[in-house]
Amino acid sequence: MGDGAEGDVAMNDLFWGLSLPEGSNRDYFGCNFEMDEVSTVVWQQFPKVVVFVAGLDFLKERGVMYAEFLKRKGVKSVKLVEADGESHIFHVFRPEPEATHLLQKQMSDFIHSF
């Protein structure tokens, strides 16, 4: 794999390839909700959602698009939370910084809100 963003994308593609049924792509209904016919009533029954993204993540736009998609579908509570200045899976590689502790607290608060 290459270094930087190109290597990140290549590794992400590798993981997708390992996760999807043979012959499938990212439009497989199990990973792309837009490919499945779900009624408005069902979308409105979706529980509240928080989408966490990192500001420097090469996949940030996918997270933003997912949050916007859920809102368009009528999911009643969708919140997008961005960790400014952080990169992909920063919380895994750097468990001690304040940004990681904040993310953990935000996730815990969301889980306990049910």
Biopython code that builds the backbone (N, CA, C, O; Angstrom):
import numpy as np
from Bio.PDB.StructureBuilder import StructureBuilder

atoms = [
    (1, "MET", "N", (0.834, -1.178, 0.000)),
    (1, "MET", "CA", (0.000, 0.000, 0.000)),
    (1, "MET", "C", (0.880, 1.244, 0.000)),
    (1, "MET", "O", (1.969, 1.248, 0.574)),
    (2, "GLY", "N", (0.397, 2.291, -0.647)),
    (2, "GLY", "CA", (1.128, 3.549, -0.694)),
    (2, "GLY", "C", (0.985, 4.307, 0.608)),
    (2, "GLY", "O", (0.251, 3.906, 1.511)),
    (3, "ASP", "N", (1.696, 5.399, 0.679)),
    (3, "ASP", "CA", (1.626, 6.256, 1.856)),
    (3, "ASP", "C", (0.535, 7.298, 1.686)),
    (3, "ASP", "O", (0.106, 7.577, 0.566)),
    (4, "GLY", "N", (0.087, 7.873, 2.794)),
    (4, "GLY", "CA", (-0.857, 8.985, 2.771)),
    (4, "GLY", "C", (-2.226, 8.595, 2.291)),
    (4, "GLY", "O", (-2.647, 7.446, 2.420)),
    (5, "ALA", "N", (-2.926, 9.582, 1.727)),
    (5, "ALA", "CA", (-4.325, 9.399, 1.326)),
    (5, "ALA", "C", (-4.483, 8.280, 0.312)),
    (5, "ALA", "O", (-5.442, 7.511, 0.385)),
    (6, "GLU", "N", (-3.559, 8.176, -0.633)),
    (6, "GLU", "CA", (-3.656, 7.121, -1.651)),
    (6, "GLU", "C", (-3.601, 5.738, -0.994)),
    (6, "GLU", "O", (-4.364, 4.841, -1.353)),
    (7, "GLY", "N", (-2.699, 5.578, -0.039)),
    (7, "GLY", "CA", (-2.602, 4.311, 0.683)),
    (7, "GLY", "C", (-3.836, 4.051, 1.534)),
    (7, "GLY", "O", (-4.287, 2.910, 1.641)),
    (8, "ASP", "N", (-4.387, 5.100, 2.141)),
    (8, "ASP", "CA", (-5.606, 4.960, 2.940)),
    (8, "ASP", "C", (-6.767, 4.472, 2.081)),
    (8, "ASP", "O", (-7.511, 3.577, 2.480)),
    (9, "VAL", "N", (-6.915, 5.061, 0.909)),
    (9, "VAL", "CA", (-7.995, 4.670, -0.003)),
    (9, "VAL", "C", (-7.798, 3.229, -0.457)),
    (9, "VAL", "O", (-8.754, 2.455, -0.492)),
    (10, "ALA", "N", (-6.572, 2.865, -0.804)),
    (10, "ALA", "CA", (-6.293, 1.497, -1.252)),
    (10, "ALA", "C", (-6.614, 0.489, -0.146)),
    (10, "ALA", "O", (-7.197, -0.563, -0.413)),
    (11, "MET", "N", (-6.232, 0.811, 1.101)),
    (11, "MET", "CA", (-6.520, -0.103, 2.209)),
    (11, "MET", "C", (-8.025, -0.196, 2.451)),
    (11, "MET", "O", (-8.550, -1.281, 2.702)),
    (12, "ASN", "N", (-8.712, 0.931, 2.377)),
    (12, "ASN", "CA", (-10.160, 0.934, 2.546)),
    (12, "ASN", "C", (-10.814, 0.065, 1.470)),
    (12, "ASN", "O", (-11.719, -0.714, 1.769)),
    (13, "ASP", "N", (-10.366, 0.195, 0.236)),
    (13, "ASP", "CA", (-10.899, -0.620, -0.858)),
    (13, "ASP", "C", (-10.650, -2.103, -0.605)),
    (13, "ASP", "O", (-11.509, -2.937, -0.888)),
    (14, "LEU", "N", (-9.478, -2.428, -0.073)),
    (14, "LEU", "CA", (-9.167, -3.815, 0.257)),
    (14, "LEU", "C", (-10.150, -4.356, 1.292)),
    (14, "LEU", "O", (-10.665, -5.464, 1.139)),
    (15, "PHE", "N", (-10.412, -3.577, 2.348)),
    (15, "PHE", "CA", (-11.351, -4.025, 3.379)),
    (15, "PHE", "C", (-12.760, -4.181, 2.826)),
    (15, "PHE", "O", (-13.458, -5.134, 3.174)),
    (16, "TRP", "N", (-13.188, -3.258, 1.968)),
    (16, "TRP", "CA", (-14.501, -3.397, 1.340)),
    (16, "TRP", "C", (-14.555, -4.698, 0.540)),
    (16, "TRP", "O", (-15.528, -5.447, 0.628)),
    (17, "GLY", "N", (-13.511, -4.959, -0.235)),
    (17, "GLY", "CA", (-13.474, -6.178, -1.045)),
    (17, "GLY", "C", (-13.566, -7.437, -0.211)),
    (17, "GLY", "O", (-14.172, -8.421, -0.635)),
    (18, "LEU", "N", (-12.977, -7.419, 0.963)),
    (18, "LEU", "CA", (-13.031, -8.580, 1.852)),
    (18, "LEU", "C", (-14.387, -8.721, 2.542)),
    (18, "LEU", "O", (-14.749, -9.812, 2.981)),
    (19, "SER", "N", (-15.126, -7.637, 2.639)),
    (19, "SER", "CA", (-16.375, -7.616, 3.393)),
    (19, "SER", "C", (-17.612, -7.908, 2.554)),
    (19, "SER", "O", (-18.633, -8.349, 3.083)),
    (20, "LEU", "N", (-17.527, -7.665, 1.257)),
    (20, "LEU", "CA", (-18.699, -7.801, 0.391)),
    (20, "LEU", "C", (-18.756, -9.180, -0.248)),
    (20, "LEU", "O", (-17.721, -9.813, -0.455)),
    (21, "PRO", "N", (-19.957, -9.649, -0.563)),
    (21, "PRO", "CA", (-20.057, -10.918, -1.292)),
    (21, "PRO", "C", (-19.321, -10.834, -2.630)),
    (21, "PRO", "O", (-19.271, -9.778, -3.260)),
    (22, "GLU", "N", (-18.764, -11.939, -3.042)),
    (22, "GLU", "CA", (-18.006, -11.978, -4.293)),
    (22, "GLU", "C", (-18.855, -11.440, -5.447)),
    (22, "GLU", "O", (-20.024, -11.797, -5.593)),
    (23, "GLY", "N", (-18.259, -10.593, -6.246)),
    (23, "GLY", "CA", (-18.955, -10.006, -7.387)),
    (23, "GLY", "C", (-19.748, -8.753, -7.050)),
    (23, "GLY", "O", (-20.313, -8.123, -7.944)),
    (24, "SER", "N", (-19.800, -8.381, -5.767)),
    (24, "SER", "CA", (-20.542, -7.190, -5.344)),
    (24, "SER", "C", (-19.619, -5.975, -5.340)),
    (24, "SER", "O", (-18.396, -6.094, -5.405)),
    (25, "ASN", "N", (-20.246, -4.808, -5.263)),
    (25, "ASN", "CA", (-19.489, -3.578, -5.101)),
    (25, "ASN", "C", (-20.151, -2.765, -3.992)),
    (25, "ASN", "O", (-20.991, -3.292, -3.263)),
    (26, "ARG", "N", (-19.793, -1.505, -3.856)),
    (26, "ARG", "CA", (-20.320, -0.703, -2.755)),
    (26, "ARG", "C", (-21.790, -0.355, -2.906)),
    (26, "ARG", "O", (-22.368, 0.269, -2.017)),
    (27, "ASP", "N", (-22.404, -0.744, -4.009)),
    (27, "ASP", "CA", (-23.843, -0.561, -4.152)),
    (27, "ASP", "C", (-24.628, -1.765, -3.624)),
    (27, "ASP", "O", (-25.854, -1.793, -3.726)),
    (28, "TYR", "N", (-23.951, -2.735, -3.076)),
    (28, "TYR", "CA", (-24.600, -3.878, -2.432)),
    (28, "TYR", "C", (-25.538, -3.335, -1.350)),
    (28, "TYR", "O", (-25.151, -2.470, -0.565)),
    (29, "PHE", "N", (-26.781, -3.851, -1.313)),
    (29, "PHE", "CA", (-27.803, -3.280, -0.422)),
    (29, "PHE", "C", (-27.397, -3.296, 1.047)),
    (29, "PHE", "O", (-27.888, -2.477, 1.825)),
    (30, "GLY", "N", (-26.522, -4.198, 1.441)),
    (30, "GLY", "CA", (-26.107, -4.274, 2.836)),
    (30, "GLY", "C", (-25.201, -3.140, 3.279)),
    (30, "GLY", "O", (-24.998, -2.939, 4.477)),
    (31, "CYS", "N", (-24.660, -2.403, 2.337)),
    (31, "CYS", "CA", (-23.782, -1.285, 2.716)),
    (31, "CYS", "C", (-24.170, 0.012, 2.017)),
    (31, "CYS", "O", (-23.505, 1.031, 2.206)),
    (32, "ASN", "N", (-25.218, -0.004, 1.223)),
    (32, "ASN", "CA", (-25.688, 1.212, 0.570)),
    (32, "ASN", "C", (-27.203, 1.234, 0.671)),
    (32, "ASN", "O", (-27.897, 0.642, -0.156)),
    (33, "PHE", "N", (-27.713, 1.918, 1.689)),
    (33, "PHE", "CA", (-29.160, 1.948, 1.936)),
    (33, "PHE", "C", (-29.946, 2.516, 0.763)),
    (33, "PHE", "O", (-31.133, 2.228, 0.615)),
    (34, "GLU", "N", (-29.292, 3.322, -0.073)),
    (34, "GLU", "CA", (-29.995, 3.905, -1.211)),
    (34, "GLU", "C", (-30.410, 2.839, -2.224)),
    (34, "GLU", "O", (-31.282, 3.085, -3.057)),
    (35, "MET", "N", (-29.798, 1.666, -2.163)),
    (35, "MET", "CA", (-30.104, 0.604, -3.124)),
    (35, "MET", "C", (-31.275, -0.262, -2.673)),
    (35, "MET", "O", (-31.730, -1.112, -3.438)),
    (36, "ASP", "N", (-31.767, -0.075, -1.473)),
    (36, "ASP", "CA", (-32.864, -0.885, -0.953)),
    (36, "ASP", "C", (-34.121, -0.018, -0.869)),
    (36, "ASP", "O", (-34.057, 1.153, -0.496)),
    (37, "GLU", "N", (-35.230, -0.593, -1.212)),
    (37, "GLU", "CA", (-36.509, 0.128, -1.144)),
    (37, "GLU", "C", (-37.051, 0.045, 0.276)),
    (37, "GLU", "O", (-37.513, -1.008, 0.715)),
    (38, "VAL", "N", (-36.991, 1.155, 0.981)),
    (38, "VAL", "CA", (-37.506, 1.245, 2.339)),
    (38, "VAL", "C", (-38.527, 2.372, 2.356)),
    (38, "VAL", "O", (-38.266, 3.461, 1.846)),
    (39, "SER", "N", (-39.677, 2.113, 2.937)),
    (39, "SER", "CA", (-40.743, 3.111, 2.927)),
    (39, "SER", "C", (-40.425, 4.278, 3.860)),
    (39, "SER", "O", (-39.615, 4.150, 4.779)),
    (40, "THR", "N", (-41.065, 5.402, 3.615)),
    (40, "THR", "CA", (-40.920, 6.590, 4.464)),
    (40, "THR", "C", (-41.319, 6.265, 5.894)),
    (40, "THR", "O", (-40.686, 6.742, 6.836)),
    (41, "VAL", "N", (-42.344, 5.471, 6.065)),
    (41, "VAL", "CA", (-42.807, 5.103, 7.408)),
    (41, "VAL", "C", (-41.699, 4.368, 8.165)),
    (41, "VAL", "O", (-41.486, 4.616, 9.351)),
    (42, "VAL", "N", (-41.007, 3.480, 7.490)),
    (42, "VAL", "CA", (-39.924, 2.737, 8.137)),
    (42, "VAL", "C", (-38.779, 3.681, 8.498)),
    (42, "VAL", "O", (-38.238, 3.602, 9.601)),
    (43, "TRP", "N", (-38.405, 4.578, 7.574)),
    (43, "TRP", "CA", (-37.333, 5.528, 7.866)),
    (43, "TRP", "C", (-37.693, 6.396, 9.071)),
    (43, "TRP", "O", (-36.821, 6.717, 9.879)),
    (44, "GLN", "N", (-38.949, 6.776, 9.200)),
    (44, "GLN", "CA", (-39.365, 7.621, 10.311)),
    (44, "GLN", "C", (-39.340, 6.883, 11.649)),
    (44, "GLN", "O", (-39.367, 7.514, 12.706)),
    (45, "GLN", "N", (-39.290, 5.561, 11.607)),
    (45, "GLN", "CA", (-39.203, 4.767, 12.836)),
    (45, "GLN", "C", (-37.759, 4.522, 13.265)),
    (45, "GLN", "O", (-37.507, 3.974, 14.338)),
    (46, "PHE", "N", (-36.821, 4.929, 12.426)),
    (46, "PHE", "CA", (-35.398, 4.784, 12.741)),
    (46, "PHE", "C", (-35.114, 5.462, 14.078)),
    (46, "PHE", "O", (-35.660, 6.533, 14.342)),
    (47, "PRO", "N", (-34.280, 4.873, 14.923)),
    (47, "PRO", "CA", (-33.918, 5.554, 16.173)),
    (47, "PRO", "C", (-33.034, 6.760, 15.866)),
    (47, "PRO", "O", (-32.545, 6.920, 14.748)),
    (48, "LYS", "N", (-32.839, 7.596, 16.870)),
    (48, "LYS", "CA", (-31.965, 8.747, 16.653)),
    (48, "LYS", "C", (-30.559, 8.269, 16.285)),
    (48, "LYS", "O", (-30.121, 7.190, 16.684)),
    (49, "VAL", "N", (-29.873, 9.104, 15.515)),
    (49, "VAL", "CA", (-28.566, 8.741, 14.963)),
    (49, "VAL", "C", (-27.580, 9.876, 15.212)),
    (49, "VAL", "O", (-27.923, 11.050, 15.068)),
    (50, "VAL", "N", (-26.356, 9.520, 15.587)),
    (50, "VAL", "CA", (-25.250, 10.473, 15.606)),
    (50, "VAL", "C", (-24.186, 9.911, 14.674)),
    (50, "VAL", "O", (-23.778, 8.757, 14.805)),
    (51, "VAL", "N", (-23.742, 10.734, 13.736)),
    (51, "VAL", "CA", (-22.676, 10.355, 12.820)),
    (51, "VAL", "C", (-21.436, 11.138, 13.233)),
    (51, "VAL", "O", (-21.440, 12.369, 13.219)),
    (52, "PHE", "N", (-20.382, 10.427, 13.598)),
    (52, "PHE", "CA", (-19.130, 11.057, 14.010)),
    (52, "PHE", "C", (-18.163, 11.045, 12.833)),
    (52, "PHE", "O", (-17.955, 10.005, 12.208)),
    (53, "VAL", "N", (-17.575, 12.191, 12.532)),
    (53, "VAL", "CA", (-16.562, 12.289, 11.477)),
    (53, "VAL", "C", (-15.352, 13.029, 12.030)),
    (53, "VAL", "O", (-15.458, 13.800, 12.983)),
    (54, "ALA", "N", (-14.206, 12.781, 11.416)),
    (54, "ALA", "CA", (-12.980, 13.506, 11.758)),
    (54, "ALA", "C", (-12.704, 14.504, 10.646)),
    (54, "ALA", "O", (-12.810, 14.173, 9.465)),
    (55, "GLY", "N", (-12.354, 15.708, 11.020)),
    (55, "GLY", "CA", (-12.189, 16.792, 10.069)),
    (55, "GLY", "C", (-11.202, 16.527, 8.950)),
    (55, "GLY", "O", (-11.396, 17.014, 7.836)),
    (56, "LEU", "N", (-10.149, 15.769, 9.213)),
    (56, "LEU", "CA", (-9.127, 15.489, 8.202)),
    (56, "LEU", "C", (-9.238, 14.075, 7.632)),
    (56, "LEU", "O", (-8.354, 13.631, 6.900)),
    (57, "ASP", "N", (-10.303, 13.379, 7.961)),
    (57, "ASP", "CA", (-10.501, 12.002, 7.504)),
    (57, "ASP", "C", (-10.768, 11.977, 6.003)),
    (57, "ASP", "O", (-11.577, 12.755, 5.499)),
    (58, "PHE", "N", (-10.087, 11.083, 5.294)),
    (58, "PHE", "CA", (-10.315, 10.948, 3.861)),
    (58, "PHE", "C", (-11.719, 10.422, 3.570)),
    (58, "PHE", "O", (-12.168, 10.472, 2.425)),
    (59, "LEU", "N", (-12.420, 9.918, 4.590)),
    (59, "LEU", "CA", (-13.798, 9.433, 4.421)),
    (59, "LEU", "C", (-14.833, 10.393, 5.013)),
    (59, "LEU", "O", (-16.015, 10.057, 5.090)),
    (60, "LYS", "N", (-14.403, 11.560, 5.422)),
    (60, "LYS", "CA", (-15.316, 12.500, 6.069)),
    (60, "LYS", "C", (-16.556, 12.762, 5.221)),
    (60, "LYS", "O", (-17.675, 12.733, 5.734)),
    (61, "GLU", "N", (-16.370, 13.013, 3.945)),
    (61, "GLU", "CA", (-17.508, 13.334, 3.083)),
    (61, "GLU", "C", (-18.532, 12.210, 3.045)),
    (61, "GLU", "O", (-19.730, 12.471, 2.936)),
    (62, "ARG", "N", (-18.079, 10.963, 3.134)),
    (62, "ARG", "CA", (-19.018, 9.833, 3.170)),
    (62, "ARG", "C", (-19.896, 9.924, 4.412)),
    (62, "ARG", "O", (-21.100, 9.680, 4.335)),
    (63, "GLY", "N", (-19.314, 10.268, 5.542)),
    (63, "GLY", "CA", (-20.085, 10.419, 6.776)),
    (63, "GLY", "C", (-21.078, 11.559, 6.684)),
    (63, "GLY", "O", (-22.227, 11.431, 7.107)),
    (64, "VAL", "N", (-20.625, 12.686, 6.122)),
    (64, "VAL", "CA", (-21.509, 13.845, 5.946)),
    (64, "VAL", "C", (-22.659, 13.469, 5.008)),
    (64, "VAL", "O", (-23.817, 13.784, 5.280)),
    (65, "MET", "N", (-22.333, 12.801, 3.915)),
    (65, "MET", "CA", (-23.371, 12.379, 2.957)),
    (65, "MET", "C", (-24.359, 11.420, 3.609)),
    (65, "MET", "O", (-25.558, 11.496, 3.338)),
    (66, "TYR", "N", (-23.877, 10.516, 4.466)),
    (66, "TYR", "CA", (-24.746, 9.571, 5.158)),
    (66, "TYR", "C", (-25.724, 10.305, 6.071)),
    (66, "TYR", "O", (-26.915, 9.995, 6.084)),
    (67, "ALA", "N", (-25.225, 11.278, 6.835)),
    (67, "ALA", "CA", (-26.101, 12.058, 7.720)),
    (67, "ALA", "C", (-27.156, 12.805, 6.897)),
    (67, "ALA", "O", (-28.330, 12.819, 7.269)),
    (68, "GLU", "N", (-26.757, 13.414, 5.800)),
    (68, "GLU", "CA", (-27.697, 14.136, 4.944)),
    (68, "GLU", "C", (-28.724, 13.183, 4.325)),
    (68, "GLU", "O", (-29.903, 13.519, 4.214)),
    (69, "PHE", "N", (-28.272, 12.004, 3.928)),
    (69, "PHE", "CA", (-29.165, 10.992, 3.368)),
    (69, "PHE", "C", (-30.240, 10.611, 4.388)),
    (69, "PHE", "O", (-31.423, 10.557, 4.051)),
    (70, "LEU", "N", (-29.836, 10.346, 5.630)),
    (70, "LEU", "CA", (-30.795, 9.971, 6.672)),
    (70, "LEU", "C", (-31.818, 11.079, 6.908)),
    (70, "LEU", "O", (-33.006, 10.807, 7.081)),
    (71, "LYS", "N", (-31.353, 12.326, 6.916)),
    (71, "LYS", "CA", (-32.268, 13.457, 7.081)),
    (71, "LYS", "C", (-33.272, 13.517, 5.934)),
    (71, "LYS", "O", (-34.467, 13.708, 6.164)),
    (72, "ARG", "N", (-32.796, 13.355, 4.705)),
    (72, "ARG", "CA", (-33.694, 13.382, 3.536)),
    (72, "ARG", "C", (-34.735, 12.272, 3.593)),
    (72, "ARG", "O", (-35.861, 12.440, 3.125)),
    (73, "LYS", "N", (-34.349, 11.137, 4.169)),
    (73, "LYS", "CA", (-35.262, 9.999, 4.256)),
    (73, "LYS", "C", (-36.301, 10.162, 5.358)),
    (73, "LYS", "O", (-37.257, 9.390, 5.429)),
    (74, "GLY", "N", (-36.116, 11.167, 6.224)),
    (74, "GLY", "CA", (-37.107, 11.416, 7.256)),
    (74, "GLY", "C", (-36.758, 10.878, 8.623)),
    (74, "GLY", "O", (-37.609, 10.865, 9.512)),
    (75, "VAL", "N", (-35.519, 10.430, 8.817)),
    (75, "VAL", "CA", (-35.110, 10.010, 10.156)),
    (75, "VAL", "C", (-35.234, 11.239, 11.049)),
    (75, "VAL", "O", (-34.694, 12.300, 10.738)),
    (76, "LYS", "N", (-35.946, 11.086, 12.154)),
    (76, "LYS", "CA", (-36.351, 12.239, 12.958)),
    (76, "LYS", "C", (-35.199, 12.951, 13.663)),
    (76, "LYS", "O", (-35.240, 14.174, 13.801)),
    (77, "SER", "N", (-34.192, 12.239, 14.104)),
    (77, "SER", "CA", (-33.109, 12.876, 14.846)),
    (77, "SER", "C", (-31.774, 12.406, 14.285)),
    (77, "SER", "O", (-31.351, 11.275, 14.523)),
    (78, "VAL", "N", (-31.116, 13.287, 13.536)),
    (78, "VAL", "CA", (-29.806, 12.991, 12.970)),
    (78, "VAL", "C", (-28.872, 14.132, 13.358)),
    (78, "VAL", "O", (-29.154, 15.298, 13.084)),
    (79, "LYS", "N", (-27.766, 13.787, 13.994)),
    (79, "LYS", "CA", (-26.798, 14.790, 14.408)),
    (79, "LYS", "C", (-25.437, 14.424, 13.817)),
    (79, "LYS", "O", (-25.028, 13.263, 13.861)),
    (80, "LEU", "N", (-24.749, 15.401, 13.273)),
    (80, "LEU", "CA", (-23.408, 15.215, 12.742)),
    (80, "LEU", "C", (-22.428, 15.885, 13.695)),
    (80, "LEU", "O", (-22.577, 17.064, 14.014)),
    (81, "VAL", "N", (-21.429, 15.138, 14.150)),
    (81, "VAL", "CA", (-20.425, 15.652, 15.078)),
    (81, "VAL", "C", (-19.060, 15.493, 14.429)),
    (81, "VAL", "O", (-18.674, 14.393, 14.032)),
    (82, "GLU", "N", (-18.326, 16.612, 14.323)),
    (82, "GLU", "CA", (-17.010, 16.586, 13.689)),
    (82, "GLU", "C", (-15.908, 16.852, 14.709)),
    (82, "GLU", "O", (-16.000, 17.775, 15.518)),
    (83, "ALA", "N", (-14.871, 16.029, 14.655)),
    (83, "ALA", "CA", (-13.662, 16.256, 15.455)),
    (83, "ALA", "C", (-12.712, 17.061, 14.577)),
    (83, "ALA", "O", (-12.007, 16.503, 13.736)),
    (84, "ASP", "N", (-12.697, 18.368, 14.777)),
    (84, "ASP", "CA", (-11.860, 19.261, 13.969)),
    (84, "ASP", "C", (-10.380, 18.885, 14.075)),
    (84, "ASP", "O", (-9.876, 18.576, 15.155)),
    (85, "GLY", "N", (-9.707, 18.918, 12.938)),
    (85, "GLY", "CA", (-8.262, 18.715, 12.922)),
    (85, "GLY", "C", (-7.803, 17.300, 13.175)),
    (85, "GLY", "O", (-6.605, 17.069, 13.343)),
    (86, "GLU", "N", (-8.711, 16.347, 13.208)),
    (86, "GLU", "CA", (-8.343, 14.951, 13.474)),
    (86, "GLU", "C", (-8.439, 14.124, 12.196)),
    (86, "GLU", "O", (-9.205, 14.454, 11.290)),
    (87, "SER", "N", (-7.657, 13.047, 12.130)),
    (87, "SER", "CA", (-7.622, 12.190, 10.950)),
    (87, "SER", "C", (-8.370, 10.880, 11.195)),
    (87, "SER", "O", (-8.887, 10.632, 12.285)),
    (88, "HIS", "N", (-8.413, 10.058, 10.164)),
    (88, "HIS", "CA", (-9.122, 8.775, 10.187)),
    (88, "HIS", "C", (-8.688, 7.945, 11.399)),
    (88, "HIS", "O", (-7.495, 7.800, 11.669)),
    (89, "ILE", "N", (-9.650, 7.416, 12.109)),
    (89, "ILE", "CA", (-9.503, 6.593, 13.320)),
    (89, "ILE", "C", (-8.448, 7.129, 14.303)),
    (89, "ILE", "O", (-7.667, 6.372, 14.880)),
    (90, "PHE", "N", (-8.455, 8.446, 14.468)),
    (90, "PHE", "CA", (-7.513, 9.090, 15.390)),
    (90, "PHE", "C", (-7.596, 8.507, 16.786)),
    (90, "PHE", "O", (-6.587, 8.416, 17.486)),
    (91, "HIS", "N", (-8.796, 8.110, 17.195)),
    (91, "HIS", "CA", (-9.005, 7.598, 18.551)),
    (91, "HIS", "C", (-8.342, 6.246, 18.768)),
    (91, "HIS", "O", (-8.085, 5.860, 19.908)),
    (92, "VAL", "N", (-8.061, 5.521, 17.688)),
    (92, "VAL", "CA", (-7.385, 4.226, 17.798)),
    (92, "VAL", "C", (-5.883, 4.430, 17.942)),
    (92, "VAL", "O", (-5.235, 3.807, 18.784)),
    (93, "PHE", "N", (-5.340, 5.310, 17.110)),
    (93, "PHE", "CA", (-3.899, 5.527, 17.107)),
    (93, "PHE", "C", (-3.428, 6.463, 18.211)),
    (93, "PHE", "O", (-2.263, 6.417, 18.608)),
    (94, "ARG", "N", (-4.326, 7.313, 18.711)),
    (94, "ARG", "CA", (-3.960, 8.280, 19.737)),
    (94, "ARG", "C", (-5.031, 8.286, 20.826)),
    (94, "ARG", "O", (-5.887, 9.171, 20.840)),
    (95, "PRO", "N", (-4.997, 7.310, 21.742)),
    (95, "PRO", "CA", (-6.064, 7.181, 22.740)),
    (95, "PRO", "C", (-6.023, 8.201, 23.870)),
    (95, "PRO", "O", (-7.002, 8.312, 24.609)),
    (96, "GLU", "N", (-4.953, 8.939, 24.036)),
    (96, "GLU", "CA", (-4.827, 9.837, 25.189)),
    (96, "GLU", "C", (-5.243, 11.288, 24.961)),
    (96, "GLU", "O", (-5.679, 11.927, 25.918)),
    (97, "PRO", "N", (-5.137, 11.849, 23.757)),
    (97, "PRO", "CA", (-5.443, 13.286, 23.596)),
    (97, "PRO", "C", (-6.885, 13.649, 23.964)),
    (97, "PRO", "O", (-7.775, 12.799, 24.002)),
    (98, "GLU", "N", (-7.077, 14.928, 24.229)),
    (98, "GLU", "CA", (-8.389, 15.449, 24.623)),
    (98, "GLU", "C", (-9.451, 15.119, 23.579)),
    (98, "GLU", "O", (-10.591, 14.827, 23.940)),
    (99, "ALA", "N", (-9.104, 15.159, 22.289)),
    (99, "ALA", "CA", (-10.086, 14.877, 21.235)),
    (99, "ALA", "C", (-10.651, 13.465, 21.375)),
    (99, "ALA", "O", (-11.841, 13.244, 21.152)),
    (100, "THR", "N", (-9.800, 12.516, 21.742)),
    (100, "THR", "CA", (-10.258, 11.137, 21.932)),
    (100, "THR", "C", (-11.169, 11.046, 23.145)),
    (100, "THR", "O", (-12.204, 10.381, 23.091)),
    (101, "HIS", "N", (-10.805, 11.697, 24.227)),
    (101, "HIS", "CA", (-11.652, 11.681, 25.426)),
    (101, "HIS", "C", (-13.003, 12.332, 25.151)),
    (101, "HIS", "O", (-14.034, 11.860, 25.631)),
    (102, "LEU", "N", (-12.996, 13.411, 24.381)),
    (102, "LEU", "CA", (-14.246, 14.075, 24.016)),
    (102, "LEU", "C", (-15.119, 13.145, 23.174)),
    (102, "LEU", "O", (-16.322, 13.042, 23.411)),
    (103, "LEU", "N", (-14.523, 12.472, 22.199)),
    (103, "LEU", "CA", (-15.276, 11.527, 21.371)),
    (103, "LEU", "C", (-15.886, 10.422, 22.240)),
    (103, "LEU", "O", (-17.056, 10.076, 22.075)),
    (104, "GLN", "N", (-15.107, 9.880, 23.148)),
    (104, "GLN", "CA", (-15.618, 8.832, 24.037)),
    (104, "GLN", "C", (-16.790, 9.336, 24.865)),
    (104, "GLN", "O", (-17.778, 8.624, 25.043)),
    (105, "LYS", "N", (-16.687, 10.551, 25.369)),
    (105, "LYS", "CA", (-17.781, 11.127, 26.161)),
    (105, "LYS", "C", (-19.012, 11.345, 25.302)),
    (105, "LYS", "O", (-20.125, 11.041, 25.732)),
    (106, "GLN", "N", (-18.833, 11.866, 24.093)),
    (106, "GLN", "CA", (-19.963, 12.091, 23.201)),
    (106, "GLN", "C", (-20.657, 10.774, 22.860)),
    (106, "GLN", "O", (-21.886, 10.710, 22.832)),
    (107, "MET", "N", (-19.882, 9.734, 22.604)),
    (107, "MET", "CA", (-20.466, 8.426, 22.300)),
    (107, "MET", "C", (-21.195, 7.866, 23.519)),
    (107, "MET", "O", (-22.298, 7.332, 23.397)),
    (108, "SER", "N", (-20.584, 7.987, 24.684)),
    (108, "SER", "CA", (-21.211, 7.499, 25.915)),
    (108, "SER", "C", (-22.510, 8.246, 26.195)),
    (108, "SER", "O", (-23.521, 7.632, 26.536)),
    (109, "ASP", "N", (-22.484, 9.571, 26.052)),
    (109, "ASP", "CA", (-23.700, 10.363, 26.271)),
    (109, "ASP", "C", (-24.809, 9.926, 25.317)),
    (109, "ASP", "O", (-25.969, 9.824, 25.715)),
    (110, "PHE", "N", (-24.450, 9.667, 24.055)),
    (110, "PHE", "CA", (-25.448, 9.226, 23.082)),
    (110, "PHE", "C", (-26.031, 7.865, 23.484)),
    (110, "PHE", "O", (-27.249, 7.688, 23.467)),
    (111, "ILE", "N", (-25.193, 6.929, 23.836)),
    (111, "ILE", "CA", (-25.655, 5.592, 24.225)),
    (111, "ILE", "C", (-26.571, 5.673, 25.435)),
    (111, "ILE", "O", (-27.598, 4.996, 25.487)),
    (112, "HIS", "N", (-26.204, 6.499, 26.407)),
    (112, "HIS", "CA", (-27.002, 6.616, 27.624)),
    (112, "HIS", "C", (-28.253, 7.471, 27.456)),
    (112, "HIS", "O", (-29.050, 7.587, 28.386)),
    (113, "SER", "N", (-28.435, 8.069, 26.280)),
    (113, "SER", "CA", (-29.622, 8.890, 26.056)),
    (113, "SER", "C", (-30.859, 8.060, 25.719)),
    (113, "SER", "O", (-31.960, 8.602, 25.619)),
    (114, "PHE", "N", (-30.687, 6.757, 25.544)),
    (114, "PHE", "CA", (-31.821, 5.895, 25.199)),
    (114, "PHE", "C", (-32.555, 5.447, 26.441)),
    (114, "PHE", "O", (-33.539, 4.714, 26.346)),
]
sb = StructureBuilder()
sb.init_structure("model")
sb.init_model(0)
sb.init_chain("A")
sb.init_seg("    ")
for serial, (resi, resn, name, xyz) in enumerate(atoms, 1):
    if name == "N":
        sb.init_residue(resn, " ", resi, " ")
    sb.init_atom(name, np.array(xyz, "f"), 0.0, 1.0, " ", f" {name:<3s}", serial, name[0])
structure = sb.get_structure()
